[in-house]
Amino acid sequence: MTEPGVEDATRRTRLANERTYLAWWRTGLTAFAVSVGVGRLVPEHTDAARWPFEVVGAAFGVLGIAFVWAGFARARAVERALDEGTFARFGPLPTALLLAAGLALGIAVVVLVLAG
């Protein structure tokens, strides 16, 4: 029989995992919205070439896909770890990839703003 405190902690952790999964989704949806804004809406209001905005917009779309996928993979890993009584660490590689994508897109946006 499981101790009541341990069972309650596991329930709270599963609920936290669900909330975190939804946060990954919100972040992905935000990246999709930025994708449309940068790639389609902004070029309509500028005299600059369209293609740089479209490329950066598409990259934000890819980032959104990455966030949705990473959230799903992370939620599954945490659930599996909870079932096994272990801990699912978010590894350094996905962290570094998301950091690199964020930095690259941030720099691209700054360049677009300064060039526009």
Summary of the structure (lengths in Angstrom):
residues: 116
radius of gyration: 19.0
end to end distance: 65.4
largest distance: 69.3
contacts: 313
relative contact order: 0.14
helix: 86%
strand: 0%
